[in-house]
């Protein structure tokens, strides 16, 4: 499942940058420690569904849009 965490982290980072939000600002508004947010984006940790929804809300997107597809995971 390392591929899953990495792909999710990449999608979160991509969406965050598209929104013009810094990693620090996203972490602060989500109530997540800044260093933990970095670990999420690097795919070093598995996050809870609650955190996924909090992050998606702050990034103004649907949580499903942050989840990688099976095809992405198989090709990685």
N, CA, C and O atoms as a GROMACS GRO file, in nm:
protein
  304
    1UNK      N    1   0.081  -0.121   0.000
    1UNK     CA    2   0.000   0.000   0.000
    1UNK      C    3   0.085   0.127   0.000
    1UNK      O    4   0.031   0.238   0.002
    2UNK      N    5   0.217   0.112  -0.002
    2UNK     CA    6   0.302   0.231  -0.010
    2UNK      C    7   0.270   0.313  -0.133
    2UNK      O    8   0.273   0.436  -0.130
    3UNK      N    9   0.239   0.244  -0.244
    3UNK     CA   10   0.206   0.314  -0.368
    3UNK      C   11   0.081   0.400  -0.349
    3UNK      O   12   0.073   0.511  -0.402
    4UNK      N   13  -0.013   0.349  -0.275
    4UNK     CA   14  -0.137   0.422  -0.251
    4UNK      C   15  -0.109   0.551  -0.174
    4UNK      O   16  -0.156   0.658  -0.213
    5UNK      N   17  -0.033   0.542  -0.066
    5UNK     CA   18  -0.001   0.660   0.014
    5UNK      C   19   0.078   0.762  -0.068
    5UNK      O   20   0.055   0.882  -0.056
    6UNK      N   21   0.171   0.714  -0.149
    6UNK     CA   22   0.251   0.804  -0.232
    6UNK      C   23   0.165   0.874  -0.338
    6UNK      O   24   0.177   0.994  -0.359
    7UNK      N   25   0.078   0.798  -0.403
    7UNK     CA   26  -0.009   0.856  -0.506
    7UNK      C   27  -0.106   0.956  -0.445
    7UNK      O   28  -0.131   1.062  -0.504
    8UNK      N   29  -0.161   0.924  -0.329
    8UNK     CA   30  -0.251   1.017  -0.260
    8UNK      C   31  -0.176   1.145  -0.224
    8UNK      O   32  -0.226   1.255  -0.246
    9UNK      N   33  -0.058   1.130  -0.169
    9UNK     CA   34   0.023   1.246  -0.132
    9UNK      C   35   0.054   1.335  -0.250
    9UNK      O   36   0.050   1.458  -0.240
   10UNK      N   37   0.086   1.274  -0.364
   10UNK     CA   38   0.115   1.351  -0.485
   10UNK      C   39  -0.008   1.428  -0.531
   10UNK      O   40   0.002   1.544  -0.572
   11UNK      N   41  -0.124   1.364  -0.523
   11UNK     CA   42  -0.247   1.432  -0.564
   11UNK      C   43  -0.280   1.547  -0.471
   11UNK      O   44  -0.325   1.653  -0.517
   12UNK      N   45  -0.259   1.528  -0.342
   12UNK     CA   46  -0.284   1.636  -0.246
   12UNK      C   47  -0.190   1.752  -0.275
   12UNK      O   48  -0.234   1.867  -0.279
   13UNK      N   49  -0.062   1.724  -0.297
   13UNK     CA   50   0.036   1.830  -0.327
   13UNK      C   51  -0.002   1.904  -0.455
   13UNK      O   52   0.004   2.027  -0.460
   14UNK      N   53  -0.039   1.830  -0.558
   14UNK     CA   54  -0.076   1.891  -0.686
   14UNK      C   55  -0.196   1.984  -0.669
   14UNK      O   56  -0.196   2.096  -0.720
   15UNK      N   57  -0.298   1.937  -0.597
   15UNK     CA   58  -0.418   2.019  -0.576
   15UNK      C   59  -0.386   2.140  -0.489
   15UNK      O   60  -0.436   2.250  -0.514
   16UNK      N   61  -0.303   2.120  -0.388
   16UNK     CA   62  -0.266   2.232  -0.300
   16UNK      C   63  -0.196   2.342  -0.380
   16UNK      O   64  -0.227   2.460  -0.365
   17UNK      N   65  -0.101   2.301  -0.465
   17UNK     CA   66  -0.028   2.399  -0.545
   17UNK      C   67  -0.120   2.467  -0.646
   17UNK      O   68  -0.108   2.587  -0.670
   18UNK      N   69  -0.213   2.391  -0.704
   18UNK     CA   70  -0.310   2.449  -0.798
   18UNK      C   71  -0.396   2.555  -0.730
   18UNK      O   72  -0.439   2.651  -0.794
   19UNK      N   73  -0.421   2.536  -0.602
   19UNK     CA   74  -0.501   2.632  -0.525
   19UNK      C   75  -0.417   2.749  -0.474
   19UNK      O   76  -0.471   2.846  -0.421
   20UNK      N   77  -0.285   2.739  -0.489
   20UNK     CA   78  -0.198   2.846  -0.443
   20UNK      C   79  -0.186   2.854  -0.292
   20UNK      O   80  -0.168   2.962  -0.236
   21UNK      N   81  -0.196   2.739  -0.227
   21UNK     CA   82  -0.190   2.733  -0.081
   21UNK      C   83  -0.056   2.672  -0.040
   21UNK      O   84  -0.012   2.572  -0.097
   22UNK      N   85   0.008   2.732   0.059
   22UNK     CA   86   0.133   2.675   0.108
   22UNK      C   87   0.104   2.552   0.194
   22UNK      O   88  -0.006   2.535   0.247
   23UNK      N   89   0.203   2.469   0.207
   23UNK     CA   90   0.188   2.350   0.290
   23UNK      C   91   0.159   2.390   0.435
   23UNK      O   92   0.076   2.329   0.502
   24UNK      N   93   0.227   2.493   0.482
   24UNK     CA   94   0.204   2.542   0.619
   24UNK      C   95   0.060   2.590   0.638
   24UNK      O   96  -0.004   2.558   0.739
   25UNK      N   97   0.010   2.666   0.542
   25UNK     CA   98  -0.126   2.719   0.553
   25UNK      C   99  -0.229   2.607   0.550
   25UNK      O  100  -0.326   2.609   0.627
   26UNK      N  101  -0.209   2.508   0.463
   26UNK     CA  102  -0.303   2.395   0.457
   26UNK      C  103  -0.302   2.319   0.589
   26UNK      O  104  -0.407   2.284   0.642
   27UNK      N  105  -0.184   2.293   0.640
   27UNK     CA  106  -0.174   2.220   0.766
   27UNK      C  107  -0.246   2.296   0.878
   27UNK      O  108  -0.320   2.237   0.957
   28UNK      N  109  -0.224   2.426   0.884
   28UNK     CA  110  -0.285   2.508   0.989
   28UNK      C  111  -0.438   2.505   0.981
   28UNK      O  112  -0.505   2.486   1.082
   29UNK      N  113  -0.492   2.524   0.861
   29UNK     CA  114  -0.638   2.526   0.848
   29UNK      C  115  -0.702   2.390   0.869
   29UNK      O  116  -0.819   2.380   0.906
   30UNK      N  117  -0.625   2.284   0.846
   30UNK     CA  118  -0.677   2.148   0.867
   30UNK      C  119  -0.655   2.098   1.009
   30UNK      O  120  -0.706   1.992   1.046
   31UNK      N  121  -0.580   2.173   1.088
   31UNK     CA  122  -0.551   2.130   1.224
   31UNK      C  123  -0.454   2.014   1.227
   31UNK      O  124  -0.461   1.927   1.315
   32UNK      N  125  -0.362   2.013   1.131
   32UNK     CA  126  -0.261   1.907   1.119
   32UNK      C  127  -0.124   1.970   1.138
   32UNK      O  128  -0.099   2.079   1.087
   33UNK      N  129  -0.037   1.903   1.209
   33UNK     CA  130   0.099   1.953   1.226
   33UNK      C  131   0.167   1.968   1.090
   33UNK      O  132   0.150   1.884   1.002
   34UNK      N  133   0.245   2.075   1.073
   34UNK     CA  134   0.312   2.102   0.946
   34UNK      C  135   0.401   1.988   0.901
   34UNK      O  136   0.400   1.953   0.783
   35UNK      N  137   0.476   1.931   0.992
   35UNK     CA  138   0.566   1.821   0.954
   35UNK      C  139   0.487   1.697   0.914
   35UNK      O  140   0.530   1.622   0.826
   36UNK      N  141   0.373   1.676   0.976
   36UNK     CA  142   0.288   1.562   0.940
   36UNK      C  143   0.229   1.582   0.801
   36UNK      O  144   0.216   1.487   0.725
   37UNK      N  145   0.194   1.707   0.768
   37UNK     CA  146   0.143   1.736   0.634
   37UNK      C  147   0.250   1.703   0.530
   37UNK      O  148   0.219   1.650   0.423
   38UNK      N  149   0.373   1.735   0.560
   38UNK     CA  150   0.482   1.700   0.469
   38UNK      C  151   0.495   1.551   0.451
   38UNK      O  152   0.520   1.503   0.340
   39UNK      N  153   0.479   1.477   0.558
   39UNK     CA  154   0.484   1.331   0.551
   39UNK      C  155   0.367   1.275   0.471
   39UNK      O  156   0.383   1.176   0.400
   40UNK      N  157   0.251   1.338   0.481
   40UNK     CA  158   0.135   1.297   0.401
   40UNK      C  159   0.168   1.315   0.253
   40UNK      O  160   0.149   1.224   0.173
   41UNK      N  161   0.218   1.432   0.218
   41UNK     CA  162   0.246   1.462   0.077
   41UNK      C  163   0.359   1.374   0.021
   41UNK      O  164   0.362   1.348  -0.099
   42UNK      N  165   0.448   1.330   0.105
   42UNK     CA  166   0.556   1.240   0.060
   42UNK      C  167   0.513   1.094   0.060
   42UNK      O  168   0.589   1.007   0.017
   43UNK      N  169   0.393   1.066   0.109
   43UNK     CA  170   0.342   0.931   0.111
   43UNK      C  171   0.404   0.844   0.218
   43UNK      O  172   0.413   0.722   0.202
   44UNK      N  173   0.448   0.905   0.325
   44UNK     CA  174   0.515   0.832   0.432
   44UNK      C  175   0.418   0.780   0.539
   44UNK      O  176   0.455   0.698   0.623
   45UNK      N  177   0.295   0.829   0.535
   45UNK     CA  178   0.195   0.788   0.635
   45UNK      C  179   0.062   0.760   0.567
   45UNK      O  180   0.033   0.811   0.459
   46UNK      N  181  -0.018   0.678   0.632
   46UNK     CA  182  -0.155   0.654   0.588
   46UNK      C  183  -0.245   0.745   0.671
   46UNK      O  184  -0.236   0.746   0.794
   47UNK      N  185  -0.331   0.819   0.604
   47UNK     CA  186  -0.415   0.913   0.678
   47UNK      C  187  -0.555   0.855   0.697
   47UNK      O  188  -0.597   0.763   0.627
   48UNK      N  189  -0.624   0.910   0.794
   48UNK     CA  190  -0.762   0.867   0.820
   48UNK      C  191  -0.856   0.930   0.717
   48UNK      O  192  -0.822   1.028   0.651
   49UNK      N  193  -0.972   0.872   0.706
   49UNK     CA  194  -1.076   0.928   0.619
   49UNK      C  195  -1.112   1.069   0.664
   49UNK      O  196  -1.136   1.157   0.582
   50UNK      N  197  -1.116   1.089   0.794
   50UNK     CA  198  -1.147   1.222   0.848
   50UNK      C  199  -1.047   1.326   0.798
   50UNK      O  200  -1.087   1.435   0.758
   51UNK      N  201  -0.919   1.293   0.802
   51UNK     CA  202  -0.817   1.387   0.754
   51UNK      C  203  -0.831   1.410   0.604
   51UNK      O  204  -0.815   1.522   0.556
   52UNK      N  205  -0.860   1.305   0.530
   52UNK     CA  206  -0.879   1.319   0.386
   52UNK      C  207  -0.992   1.418   0.357
   52UNK      O  208  -0.978   1.504   0.270
   53UNK      N  209  -1.102   1.406   0.429
   53UNK     CA  210  -1.215   1.497   0.408
   53UNK      C  211  -1.181   1.640   0.450
   53UNK      O  212  -1.223   1.735   0.384
   54UNK      N  213  -1.107   1.654   0.558
   54UNK     CA  214  -1.066   1.788   0.602
   54UNK      C  215  -0.978   1.855   0.498
   54UNK      O  216  -0.996   1.972   0.465
   55UNK      N  217  -0.882   1.778   0.446
   55UNK     CA  218  -0.790   1.831   0.345
   55UNK      C  219  -0.868   1.867   0.218
   55UNK      O  220  -0.848   1.975   0.162
   56UNK      N  221  -0.954   1.778   0.173
   56UNK     CA  222  -1.033   1.804   0.053
   56UNK      C  223  -1.120   1.928   0.070
   56UNK      O  224  -1.133   2.008  -0.023
   57UNK      N  225  -1.179   1.945   0.186
   57UNK     CA  226  -1.262   2.063   0.211
   57UNK      C  227  -1.180   2.190   0.198
   57UNK      O  228  -1.225   2.286   0.134
   58UNK      N  229  -1.062   2.192   0.256
   58UNK     CA  230  -0.976   2.310   0.249
   58UNK      C  231  -0.925   2.335   0.107
   58UNK      O  232  -0.898   2.449   0.069
   59UNK      N  233  -0.913   2.228   0.028
   59UNK     CA  234  -0.867   2.242  -0.111
   59UNK      C  235  -0.983   2.260  -0.208
   59UNK      O  236  -0.964   2.264  -0.330
   60UNK      N  237  -1.105   2.271  -0.154
   60UNK     CA  238  -1.226   2.293  -0.232
   60UNK      C  239  -1.242   2.189  -0.343
   60UNK      O  240  -1.269   2.222  -0.459
   61UNK      N  241  -1.225   2.063  -0.305
   61UNK     CA  242  -1.243   1.956  -0.402
   61UNK      C  243  -1.313   1.838  -0.334
   61UNK      O  244  -1.325   1.833  -0.212
   62UNK      N  245  -1.358   1.746  -0.414
   62UNK     CA  246  -1.421   1.625  -0.365
   62UNK      C  247  -1.313   1.529  -0.316
   62UNK      O  248  -1.212   1.514  -0.385
   63UNK      N  249  -1.329   1.466  -0.203
   63UNK     CA  250  -1.227   1.371  -0.155
   63UNK      C  251  -1.194   1.264  -0.258
   63UNK      O  252  -1.079   1.219  -0.267
   64UNK      N  253  -1.293   1.223  -0.336
   64UNK     CA  254  -1.269   1.120  -0.438
   64UNK      C  255  -1.167   1.166  -0.541
   64UNK      O  256  -1.094   1.084  -0.596
   65UNK      N  257  -1.161   1.295  -0.567
   65UNK     CA  258  -1.067   1.345  -0.668
   65UNK      C  259  -0.922   1.335  -0.621
   65UNK      O  260  -0.830   1.343  -0.702
   66UNK      N  261  -0.902   1.317  -0.492
   66UNK     CA  262  -0.767   1.303  -0.439
   66UNK      C  263  -0.719   1.158  -0.438
   66UNK      O  264  -0.600   1.130  -0.423
   67UNK      N  265  -0.814   1.066  -0.454
   67UNK     CA  266  -0.779   0.924  -0.451
   67UNK      C  267  -0.729   0.877  -0.587
   67UNK      O  268  -0.791   0.908  -0.689
   68UNK      N  269  -0.618   0.804  -0.591
   68UNK     CA  270  -0.567   0.753  -0.718
   68UNK      C  271  -0.653   0.639  -0.770
   68UNK      O  272  -0.719   0.570  -0.692
   69UNK      N  273  -0.652   0.619  -0.900
   69UNK     CA  274  -0.726   0.509  -0.960
   69UNK      C  275  -0.644   0.380  -0.952
   69UNK      O  276  -0.524   0.384  -0.926
   70UNK      N  277  -0.711   0.267  -0.975
   70UNK     CA  278  -0.640   0.139  -0.978
   70UNK      C  279  -0.534   0.140  -1.087
   70UNK      O  280  -0.424   0.088  -1.066
   71UNK      N  281  -0.565   0.198  -1.202
   71UNK     CA  282  -0.470   0.204  -1.313
   71UNK      C  283  -0.342   0.279  -1.274
   71UNK      O  284  -0.232   0.238  -1.309
   72UNK      N  285  -0.358   0.389  -1.201
   72UNK     CA  286  -0.242   0.464  -1.155
   72UNK      C  287  -0.156   0.380  -1.062
   72UNK      O  288  -0.033   0.384  -1.070
   73UNK      N  289  -0.218   0.306  -0.974
   73UNK     CA  290  -0.145   0.226  -0.877
   73UNK      C  291  -0.072   0.110  -0.945
   73UNK      O  292   0.039   0.074  -0.905
   74UNK      N  293  -0.133   0.053  -1.046
   74UNK     CA  294  -0.071  -0.059  -1.116
   74UNK      C  295   0.046  -0.015  -1.203
   74UNK      O  296   0.142  -0.090  -1.222
   75UNK      N  297   0.038   0.107  -1.256
   75UNK     CA  298   0.144   0.155  -1.345
   75UNK      C  299   0.260   0.214  -1.267
   75UNK      O  300   0.369   0.232  -1.322
   76UNK      N  301   0.239   0.244  -1.142
   76UNK     CA  302   0.344   0.307  -1.061
   76UNK      C  303   0.449   0.206  -1.016
   76UNK      O  304   0.544   0.243  -0.948
   0.00000   0.00000   0.00000
